[in-house]
């Protein structure tokens, strides 16, 4: 049997979720009324129900995100909400808190959120054995690690393919709490990683005065999808539940095209698309025409390139070309024919800081900005807002999804019947009882059937084939032909939704041993049910979640695979031959009153960020 491979899209709300489905997504993930890690992307049960109905029409799935940590006084409310989500047909929940496995739940499928820090084969296998049907892998993993996990367990593997990257291991960032008491694990990330910092060495010397030292490029693994599928990934997740509809439609459309190239090519024998229908576009998708900070493949192919986006956390967009002339408050830029009135331009100014202008007019290769700024000749220009593209993609009809059907018009003993069969085998027949009389015009019936049965209009269907089985040129009014067509297609919509098969999985309490006997605050245990879950699986010592015990000034607030020392060219492993003099530690990052120490653990190739009063021991690098 062929394995299904899916594009999984973010849905900030119902409108964007439907747009993602129309653009070709096989599944969407959407927030519920509460307990999602994007508190600004919550949705009512009613909207989730409507999202489910629309997605299921195309055999696409709806996953609801419940990936915050839960407090004891929230457990009952969360349990009640899960029952409501099950009743409206949600396909799965994406969770971080193991308390959910201790609740009295309906047989709903559970996925482990990336916030559950799914990095090792042992941890992933434990979650699979506990009842997780799917695990969203940590973004820091490379292909070899993904393969190892896939060889250890047959649980479904999901991996981010595009969008913003959290610089910290997901679920282990406490900078928001430490810097202002807003918890990322509670859906209120303050985006501290996108702030400008000053970097000093251990002697207090300023190495970098002001730069976005924890801001990294966005992810683009579109070229890597075939290799990732072969490594075991079956779901490609697009980050972006706070992004706009242009971003969602553009990313989904681009990735749909790239995945289909594989599914219709080298992957044809072993893999298949995970939903129905095909999409027709009025735009050419290009990922760099949407919000992006530049792109990286992160660590999928191990540590290769620098991945920082230090100049700015804002969108850089699509590279256009260099400034070649400045005159009379106008610019001439390479490839200026790509630009339009209203576009936004991004560049680094003469001080090296990110800057921008908006185009007023483009005429004969000369660009007149709304607000002239001095830009040096040779400066590289990017377009971070494409006015024409945005207008085009925003239109409802820019991506239309249709399900292929065959119609068969057949003569019956007492009249006629029209049968529809869709690409998934759903069938419906509607008949009409009428006296048969011959048409006066030769070829009347065949001509009118072929002309009118193909008109699927605003339905979600496209008529691929028409078959006619009659004994003579009978007369049947065009209005009756149209009525038959409308009836079978309308009924087919209901039939597809009614016959949709939702997978179910009862929650069974397990007792297999967890790989660790002791859990520190980074396991985010914030309630008694989660504590009960881990104790039953053999854990002896459990520290409270950071949010419940934070002592200002002394905690580790982030662990990351990203490394400031590597970005500076001072890595004793990868850059030993060229690094020059070692920087005295501890390096510190400062933003306003917030100060953090950096600690580099070369053996696992990780960087830790600690609050300023932490008492750290700095040993010789182990590489």
Wavefront OBJ file of the C-alpha trace (Angstrom):
o trace
v 0.000 0.000 0.000
v 1.261 3.466 -0.863
v 2.144 5.775 2.029
v 0.303 9.075 2.327
v 2.385 12.250 2.434
v 0.828 15.539 3.486
v 1.281 19.300 3.408
v 0.146 20.645 6.791
v -0.794 24.341 6.818
v -1.378 26.858 9.614
v -4.851 28.309 10.118
v -5.045 31.501 12.141
v -8.797 31.447 11.653
v -11.530 29.796 9.604
v -11.006 32.011 6.558
v -7.289 31.283 6.370
v -7.849 27.604 7.028
v -10.264 27.364 4.115
v -7.811 29.318 1.959
v -5.079 26.812 2.862
v -7.314 23.892 1.857
v -8.176 25.624 -1.419
v -4.478 26.173 -2.098
v -3.784 22.445 -1.781
v -3.119 21.655 1.889
v -3.796 18.069 2.970
v -4.382 19.161 6.560
v -4.553 22.292 8.688
v -3.707 22.968 12.317
v -5.850 25.494 14.124
v -6.227 26.892 17.618
v -9.198 26.143 19.868
v -10.821 28.681 22.233
v -7.956 28.183 24.726
v -4.636 26.483 25.463
v -2.821 27.050 22.154
v 0.773 28.305 22.010
v -0.367 31.281 19.906
v -2.810 33.107 22.181
v -3.699 35.512 19.352
v -4.878 32.668 17.122
v -7.746 31.160 19.110
v -11.013 30.088 17.475
v -14.538 29.251 18.616
v -15.820 25.673 18.620
v -18.309 26.751 15.944
v -15.545 27.937 13.624
v -13.541 24.768 14.242
v -16.663 22.747 13.344
v -17.034 24.670 10.083
v -13.337 24.156 9.366
v -13.785 20.405 9.893
v -16.741 20.232 7.520
v -14.908 22.105 4.777
v -11.664 20.147 5.133
v -13.396 16.765 5.232
v -15.097 17.568 1.930
v -11.620 17.248 0.378
v -10.542 14.339 2.624
v -8.227 16.795 4.380
v -7.713 16.642 8.147
v -8.065 19.207 10.930
v -5.700 19.130 13.898
v -6.396 21.344 16.907
v -3.474 22.789 18.809
v -3.618 22.401 22.601
v 0.094 22.781 23.196
v 0.454 25.012 26.235
v 1.330 23.663 29.648
v -1.740 23.431 31.867
v -2.278 24.487 35.459
v -4.342 22.412 37.885
v -7.294 24.802 37.800
v -7.481 24.473 33.998
v -7.548 20.701 33.646
v -11.316 20.223 33.870
v -12.005 23.017 31.394
v -9.468 21.578 28.967
v -11.029 18.115 29.253
v -14.494 19.518 28.515
v -13.163 21.411 25.519
v -11.558 18.252 24.113
v -14.927 16.482 24.287
v -16.475 19.360 22.328
v -13.724 19.164 19.704
v -14.250 15.440 19.346
v -17.996 15.937 18.901
v -17.489 18.392 16.014
v -15.246 15.923 14.184
v -11.677 17.100 14.807
v -9.149 14.539 13.553
v -6.428 14.959 16.181
v -5.067 17.095 19.004
v -1.512 18.449 19.074
v -0.413 18.490 22.721
v 2.577 19.259 24.926
v 1.242 18.501 28.404
v 1.148 14.819 29.356
v -1.765 15.587 31.701
v -4.040 15.078 28.709
v -3.241 11.342 28.777
v -4.622 11.207 32.326
v -7.979 12.773 31.449
v -11.243 10.991 30.782
v -11.221 11.481 27.019
v -13.097 10.216 23.977
v -11.096 8.084 21.504
v -9.429 11.038 19.814
v -6.036 10.808 18.104
v -3.173 12.568 19.903
v -0.040 14.087 18.343
v 3.019 15.160 20.334
v 3.767 18.840 19.729
v 7.314 19.944 18.956
v 7.101 21.690 22.367
v 7.402 18.194 23.860
v 11.059 18.432 22.734
v 11.129 15.346 20.530
v 14.840 14.926 19.832
v 15.881 11.375 20.656
v 14.780 7.900 19.505
v 14.203 6.892 23.129
v 11.887 9.825 23.849
v 9.946 9.466 20.593
v 9.507 5.707 21.094
v 8.253 6.323 24.623
v 5.633 8.760 23.339
v 4.567 6.337 20.605
v 4.189 3.515 23.131
v 2.183 5.868 25.374
v -0.366 6.336 22.595
v 0.878 9.191 20.431
v -0.042 8.478 16.814
v 2.269 11.189 15.509
v 5.279 13.093 16.794
v 6.291 16.551 15.604
v 10.066 16.326 15.589
v 12.399 18.997 16.930
v 13.511 21.347 14.162
v 17.185 20.967 15.070
v 17.402 17.342 13.911
v 19.430 16.298 10.887
v 18.533 13.651 8.316
v 20.602 10.962 10.026
v 18.808 11.548 13.332
v 15.406 11.458 11.626
v 16.308 8.134 10.003
v 17.406 6.724 13.355
v 14.113 7.723 14.975
v 12.140 6.236 12.078
v 14.056 2.966 12.400
v 13.289 2.864 16.138
v 9.516 3.318 15.902
v 6.852 3.329 13.207
v 5.042 6.357 14.703
v 4.101 9.022 12.136
v 6.779 11.726 11.856
v 6.007 15.375 11.172
v 8.660 17.988 10.438
v 8.635 21.733 9.804
v 9.381 22.555 6.173
v 9.075 26.351 6.028
v 8.585 29.439 8.159
v 10.095 31.135 11.189
v 12.472 29.213 13.426
v 12.502 29.317 17.224
v 16.151 29.790 18.126
v 15.646 27.744 21.298
v 14.757 24.081 21.529
v 10.956 24.271 21.426
v 9.375 24.132 24.854
v 12.663 25.061 26.527
v 12.641 28.841 26.097
v 12.043 30.731 29.322
v 13.368 34.104 28.235
v 9.871 35.621 28.023
v 9.165 34.691 31.644
v 12.567 35.837 32.873
v 12.433 39.080 30.909
v 8.868 40.089 31.602
v 6.828 37.204 33.061
v 5.188 36.219 29.742
v 5.447 32.484 29.177
v 6.073 31.022 25.720
v 4.809 27.708 27.077
v 1.567 29.468 27.968
v 1.030 31.026 24.537
v 2.518 34.455 25.241
v 6.020 34.491 23.756
v 7.468 38.026 23.918
v 9.820 37.383 20.962
v 12.954 38.223 22.966
v 15.017 36.483 20.307
v 14.073 39.237 17.823
v 15.419 42.080 19.998
v 18.737 43.921 19.471
v 21.547 42.993 21.878
v 24.992 44.230 22.782
v 27.672 41.519 22.941
v 30.605 41.763 25.383
v 33.486 39.450 26.205
v 34.556 38.268 29.657
v 36.617 41.431 30.221
v 33.664 43.691 29.478
v 34.899 44.735 26.055
v 32.130 45.416 23.546
v 32.379 43.038 20.592
v 29.151 44.080 18.869
v 27.333 47.231 19.884
v 23.798 46.545 18.709
v 22.611 43.647 16.628
v 19.807 41.076 16.572
v 22.145 38.364 17.781
v 19.484 35.742 18.526
v 17.437 36.315 15.374
v 17.898 33.616 12.753
v 16.817 33.128 9.167
v 13.599 31.385 8.216
v 13.358 27.740 7.225
v 13.064 26.459 3.663
v 13.411 22.710 3.171
v 11.399 22.533 -0.053
v 14.389 21.117 -1.941
v 14.873 18.479 0.751
v 11.388 16.939 0.771
v 12.263 13.791 -1.221
v 15.198 13.043 1.090
v 13.064 13.700 4.152
v 10.289 11.400 2.905
v 12.823 8.626 2.418
v 14.138 9.308 5.936
v 10.651 8.760 7.365
v 8.867 12.129 7.377
v 5.237 11.901 6.200
v 3.927 15.342 7.137
v 5.487 18.667 6.108
v 4.435 21.449 8.419
v 4.357 25.128 7.516
v 4.965 27.485 10.441
v 2.822 30.609 10.618
v -0.445 30.705 12.577
v 0.045 34.469 12.992
v 0.894 35.146 9.331
v -1.478 36.650 6.773
v -3.474 34.842 4.096
v -1.003 35.724 1.311
v 1.795 33.990 3.218
v -0.340 30.893 3.819
v -1.606 30.557 0.252
v 1.801 31.257 -1.278
v 3.652 28.758 0.931
v 1.027 26.042 0.528
v 0.869 26.510 -3.245
v 4.631 26.435 -3.677
v 5.095 23.342 -1.507
v 2.114 21.609 -3.132
v 3.797 22.014 -6.503
v 7.147 20.736 -5.222
v 5.643 17.741 -3.436
v 3.476 16.817 -6.426
v 6.580 16.789 -8.627
v 7.956 14.059 -6.369
v 4.656 12.164 -5.995
v 4.139 12.122 -9.763
v 7.783 11.326 -10.452
v 10.268 9.215 -8.521
v 7.859 8.680 -5.614
v 4.980 7.492 -7.778
v 5.271 3.794 -6.872
v 5.494 4.190 -3.089
v 3.777 7.418 -2.041
v 0.472 9.197 -2.577
v -1.133 12.540 -1.840
v -3.024 12.554 1.462
v -6.190 14.321 0.309
v -8.454 14.733 -2.734
v -8.863 17.241 -5.508
v -6.556 19.471 -7.473
v -6.008 23.212 -7.306
v -6.059 25.776 -10.078
v -4.007 28.926 -9.466
v -4.044 32.433 -10.943
v -0.566 33.202 -9.531
v 2.902 31.689 -9.666
v 3.916 30.785 -6.119
v 7.399 31.811 -4.970
v 8.167 31.531 -1.274
v 10.492 34.522 -1.169
v 7.639 36.790 -2.259
v 6.098 36.314 1.204
v 7.480 37.302 4.610
v 10.955 35.874 5.180
v 14.214 36.782 6.890
v 16.301 35.008 4.295
v 16.374 31.218 4.210
v 18.336 28.367 5.744
v 18.079 24.576 5.806
v 18.966 24.893 9.533
v 20.700 21.670 10.640
v 19.002 19.160 8.348
v 22.312 18.634 6.549
v 24.335 19.218 9.725
v 26.022 22.510 10.609
v 27.210 23.998 7.342
v 26.535 27.709 7.056
v 25.901 30.715 9.249
v 22.209 31.118 9.905
v 21.918 34.402 11.804
v 19.723 37.259 10.607
v 21.481 39.871 12.707
v 20.664 43.032 10.747
v 16.930 42.808 11.307
v 14.166 40.451 12.435
v 11.886 41.933 9.790
v 11.133 40.544 6.369
v 13.860 40.813 3.747
v 11.729 39.392 0.990
v 12.941 38.741 -2.538
v 16.367 39.859 -3.781
v 16.005 42.227 -6.748
v 19.460 43.634 -7.502
v 21.977 46.359 -6.698
v 21.583 50.122 -6.889
v 23.426 51.269 -10.013
v 22.590 54.996 -10.055
v 21.068 57.685 -7.830
v 19.870 60.996 -9.319
v 17.210 63.625 -8.551
v 15.889 61.691 -5.538
v 15.406 58.597 -7.688
v 17.150 55.227 -7.893
v 18.048 52.975 -10.754
v 18.245 49.309 -9.682
v 19.229 46.123 -11.462
v 16.144 44.191 -12.576
v 13.887 47.159 -11.823
v 11.401 45.767 -14.356
v 10.338 43.329 -11.618
v 9.155 46.198 -9.416
v 5.736 47.853 -9.230
v 4.153 50.941 -7.773
v 3.474 50.396 -4.076
v 6.211 47.799 -3.500
v 8.275 47.931 -0.309
v 12.073 47.792 -0.584
v 14.533 46.515 2.027
v 18.250 47.360 2.257
v 21.096 47.939 4.688
v 21.799 51.640 5.074
v 25.191 53.351 5.277
v 25.416 52.512 9.016
v 24.742 48.839 8.356
v 21.231 48.860 9.804
v 18.111 47.501 8.114
v 16.109 50.195 6.375
v 13.437 50.533 3.739
v 11.407 52.710 1.407
v 8.122 52.328 -0.412
v 7.941 52.830 -4.153
v 5.743 55.638 -5.386
v 6.338 55.095 -9.113
v 8.504 53.009 -11.429
v 9.087 54.695 -14.764
v 11.663 53.923 -17.476
v 13.737 51.976 -14.948
v 13.805 54.856 -12.441
v 12.260 54.358 -9.005
v 10.733 57.289 -7.147
v 10.206 56.490 -3.439
v 7.523 58.007 -1.228
v 10.285 59.152 1.115
v 13.761 59.493 -0.401
v 16.664 58.015 1.588
v 20.319 58.104 0.692
v 21.322 54.657 -0.601
v 24.898 54.002 -1.691
v 25.573 52.699 -5.193
v 26.176 48.938 -5.012
v 23.691 48.411 -2.159
v 21.731 45.174 -2.545
v 17.984 45.773 -2.701
v 15.256 43.288 -1.790
v 11.513 43.629 -2.180
v 9.764 42.778 1.084
v 6.280 43.789 -0.026
v 5.077 42.898 -3.515
v 1.951 45.013 -4.019
v 0.688 43.395 -7.233
v 1.401 39.870 -6.038
v -0.378 40.488 -2.730
v -3.483 41.844 -4.470
v -3.559 38.876 -6.812
v -3.139 36.223 -4.101
v -5.633 37.868 -1.735
v -8.468 37.276 -4.202
v -10.775 34.405 -3.287
v -10.418 32.845 -6.744
v -6.607 32.910 -6.812
v -6.565 29.261 -5.675
v -9.601 27.097 -6.425
v -9.739 23.423 -5.494
v -11.851 20.964 -7.450
v -12.653 17.272 -7.031
v -12.789 15.293 -10.259
v -16.083 13.568 -11.140
v -17.565 11.457 -13.922
v -21.214 11.881 -14.918
v -23.242 9.140 -16.576
v -26.610 9.994 -18.114
v -28.646 6.873 -18.666
v -32.027 5.987 -20.064
v -34.293 4.082 -17.645
v -37.562 2.226 -18.163
v -39.612 5.190 -16.964
v -37.364 8.151 -17.700
v -33.736 9.064 -17.180
v -31.087 8.972 -14.449
v -27.874 10.858 -13.803
v -25.108 9.185 -11.809
v -22.050 10.961 -10.419
v -18.882 9.139 -9.321
v -16.057 11.168 -7.782
v -12.319 10.452 -7.748
v -12.659 8.668 -4.384
v -15.487 6.391 -5.512
v -18.420 8.167 -3.834
v -21.536 7.622 -5.949
v -24.975 9.158 -6.144
v -27.824 8.718 -8.638
v -30.844 10.931 -9.220
v -33.632 9.938 -11.570
v -36.467 11.690 -13.328
v -39.727 9.998 -14.347
v -41.062 11.356 -17.620
v -42.792 10.350 -20.794
v -40.279 9.911 -23.592
v -40.749 11.772 -26.816
v -38.300 12.345 -29.600
v -36.671 15.729 -30.068
v -37.436 17.555 -33.294
v -33.874 18.774 -33.754
v -31.253 16.202 -34.777
v -28.631 15.543 -32.095
v -30.597 17.630 -29.569
v -30.139 15.388 -26.510
v -26.433 14.606 -26.899
v -25.537 18.226 -27.639
v -27.436 19.598 -24.650
v -26.130 16.952 -22.291
v -22.521 17.645 -23.259
v -23.056 21.392 -23.037
v -24.890 21.535 -19.704
v -23.592 18.620 -17.650
v -20.070 20.019 -17.707
v -21.181 23.206 -15.935
v -20.115 22.460 -12.369
v -20.096 26.190 -11.564
v -19.307 27.165 -7.969
v -19.466 23.597 -6.700
v -16.260 21.954 -5.449
v -16.307 19.638 -8.464
v -14.906 19.570 -11.973
v -16.455 17.278 -14.569
v -13.681 15.241 -16.149
v -15.818 12.812 -18.175
v -19.393 12.543 -19.406
v -20.954 9.261 -20.508
v -24.321 8.995 -22.267
v -26.295 5.759 -22.618
v -29.590 6.329 -24.509
v -31.445 4.533 -27.303
v -32.616 7.579 -29.226
v -32.587 11.370 -29.541
v -35.083 11.981 -26.761
v -36.374 15.384 -25.759
v -35.530 16.535 -22.241
v -35.767 20.218 -21.275
v -32.454 21.956 -20.549
v -33.904 23.059 -17.200
v -34.384 19.402 -16.220
v -30.814 18.504 -17.259
v -29.490 21.362 -15.123
v -31.692 20.358 -12.218
v -30.371 16.790 -12.321
v -26.780 18.041 -12.419
v -27.307 20.414 -9.499
v -29.045 17.724 -7.428
v -26.368 15.041 -7.827
v -23.502 17.471 -7.158
v -25.193 19.015 -4.126
v -25.918 15.581 -2.709
v -22.347 14.489 -3.396
v -21.046 17.287 -1.121
v -23.097 15.930 1.786
v -22.223 12.353 0.928
v -18.463 13.000 0.974
v -18.683 14.594 4.406
v -21.055 11.944 5.795
v -18.852 9.100 4.563
v -15.585 10.667 5.730
v -13.678 8.186 7.877
v -12.168 9.718 10.993
v -9.542 7.564 12.642
v -10.099 7.051 16.339
v -7.788 5.854 19.073
v -8.866 5.097 22.658
v -6.613 6.516 25.370
v -5.073 3.593 27.270
v -3.024 4.187 30.422
v 0.436 2.674 30.011
v 3.269 1.910 32.446
v 6.380 1.414 30.317
v 9.459 3.133 31.774
v 10.363 6.685 30.788
v 14.016 6.985 29.648
v 14.836 9.297 32.607
v 14.357 8.809 36.344
v 14.631 12.491 37.213
v 13.037 15.459 35.421
v 14.146 19.059 35.852
v 12.081 22.171 35.105
v 12.691 21.841 31.362
v 10.166 18.983 31.245
v 7.486 21.588 31.995
v 5.498 19.608 34.567
v 2.948 22.157 35.757
v 0.071 20.098 37.211
v -0.730 17.013 39.243
v -2.010 14.946 36.316
v 1.274 15.326 34.415
v 3.144 14.432 37.595
v 0.904 11.356 37.950
v 1.648 10.368 34.342
v 5.418 10.453 34.812
v 5.330 8.728 38.205
v 3.364 5.856 36.686
v 6.089 5.512 34.071
v 8.836 5.150 36.662
v 10.057 8.737 37.117
v 11.144 9.281 40.718
v 11.992 12.982 40.956
v 10.037 15.717 39.193
v 10.873 19.386 39.413
v 8.145 21.980 38.931
v 7.835 23.840 35.641
v 9.878 27.017 35.341
v 6.741 29.168 35.477
v 5.907 27.803 38.958
v 9.304 28.228 40.614
v 11.253 30.904 38.778
v 13.880 32.644 40.897
v 14.946 35.848 39.091
v 18.503 36.144 37.940
v 19.909 32.623 38.139
v 18.192 30.338 35.654
v 19.086 28.843 32.290
v 16.529 30.479 30.024
v 17.372 28.936 26.679
v 19.183 25.990 25.116
v 19.885 26.181 21.419
v 21.705 24.446 18.595
v 22.345 27.900 17.153
v 25.702 29.259 18.298
v 26.829 32.897 18.532
v 30.456 31.796 18.658
v 30.064 29.915 15.371
v 28.398 32.950 13.809
v 31.427 35.019 14.862
v 33.820 32.542 13.238
v 35.196 31.457 16.628
v 34.086 27.827 16.809
v 36.972 25.611 18.082
v 35.538 22.613 16.227
v 34.386 23.821 12.805
v 36.575 26.939 12.530
v 39.687 25.974 14.452
v 42.065 26.765 11.593
v 40.681 30.251 10.997
v 39.251 31.373 14.341
v 42.307 33.267 15.540
v 42.420 34.356 19.181
v 39.778 32.869 21.442
v 37.262 35.255 22.986
v 37.429 35.417 26.773
v 34.333 34.031 28.476
v 31.702 34.516 29.630
v 30.305 36.412 26.692
v 27.248 38.415 27.674
v 24.189 39.660 25.810
v 22.535 42.862 27.036
v 19.250 44.480 26.091
v 18.199 47.320 28.379
v 18.208 45.988 31.934
v 18.257 42.351 30.795
v 21.659 40.683 30.751
v 22.469 37.083 29.881
v 25.575 34.917 29.967
v 26.450 32.547 27.139
v 27.812 29.077 27.791
v 29.061 26.861 24.958
v 28.841 23.079 25.266
v 30.938 21.824 22.393
v 30.448 18.097 22.957
v 26.689 18.160 22.132
v 27.315 21.277 19.999
v 24.851 23.475 21.907
v 24.720 26.953 23.402
v 23.064 27.820 26.697
v 21.786 31.238 27.737
v 21.748 31.992 31.460
v 20.560 34.916 33.517
v 23.246 37.313 34.715
v 23.479 36.099 38.341
v 23.985 32.459 37.419
v 27.201 30.974 38.798
v 28.695 29.164 35.815
v 31.809 27.044 35.486
v 33.686 27.487 32.213
v 35.904 24.564 31.287
v 38.145 23.914 28.308
v 36.057 23.111 25.232
v 35.430 19.414 24.589
v 35.303 18.870 20.843
l 1 2 3 4 5 6 7 8 9 10 11 12 13 14 15 16 17 18 19 20 21 22 23 24 25 26 27 28 29 30 31 32 33 34 35 36 37 38 39 40 41 42 43 44 45 46 47 48 49 50 51 52 53 54 55 56 57 58 59 60 61 62 63 64 65 66 67 68 69 70 71 72 73 74 75 76 77 78 79 80 81 82 83 84 85 86 87 88 89 90 91 92 93 94 95 96 97 98 99 100 101 102 103 104 105 106 107 108 109 110 111 112 113 114 115 116 117 118 119 120 121 122 123 124 125 126 127 128 129 130 131 132 133 134 135 136 137 138 139 140 141 142 143 144 145 146 147 148 149 150 151 152 153 154 155 156 157 158 159 160 161 162 163 164 165 166 167 168 169 170 171 172 173 174 175 176 177 178 179 180 181 182 183 184 185 186 187 188 189 190 191 192 193 194 195 196 197 198 199 200 201 202 203 204 205 206 207 208 209 210 211 212 213 214 215 216 217 218 219 220 221 222 223 224 225 226 227 228 229 230 231 232 233 234 235 236 237 238 239 240 241 242 243 244 245 246 247 248 249 250 251 252 253 254 255 256 257 258 259 260 261 262 263 264 265 266 267 268 269 270 271 272 273 274 275 276 277 278 279 280 281 282 283 284 285 286 287 288 289 290 291 292 293 294 295 296 297 298 299 300 301 302 303 304 305 306 307 308 309 310 311 312 313 314 315 316 317 318 319 320 321 322 323 324 325 326 327 328 329 330 331 332 333 334 335 336 337 338 339 340 341 342 343 344 345 346 347 348 349 350 351 352 353 354 355 356 357 358 359 360 361 362 363 364 365 366 367 368 369 370 371 372 373 374 375 376 377 378 379 380 381 382 383 384 385 386 387 388 389 390 391 392 393 394 395 396 397 398 399 400 401 402 403 404 405 406 407 408 409 410 411 412 413 414 415 416 417 418 419 420 421 422 423 424 425 426 427 428 429 430 431 432 433 434 435 436 437 438 439 440 441 442 443 444 445 446 447 448 449 450 451 452 453 454 455 456 457 458 459 460 461 462 463 464 465 466 467 468 469 470 471 472 473 474 475 476 477 478 479 480 481 482 483 484 485 486 487 488 489 490 491 492 493 494 495 496 497 498 499 500 501 502 503 504 505 506 507 508 509 510 511 512 513 514 515 516 517 518 519 520 521 522 523 524 525 526 527 528 529 530 531 532 533 534 535 536 537 538 539 540 541 542 543 544 545 546 547 548 549 550 551 552 553 554 555 556 557 558 559 560 561 562 563 564 565 566 567 568 569 570 571 572 573 574 575 576 577 578 579 580 581 582 583 584 585 586 587 588 589 590 591 592 593 594 595 596 597 598 599 600 601 602 603 604 605 606 607 608 609 610 611 612 613 614 615 616 617 618 619 620 621 622 623
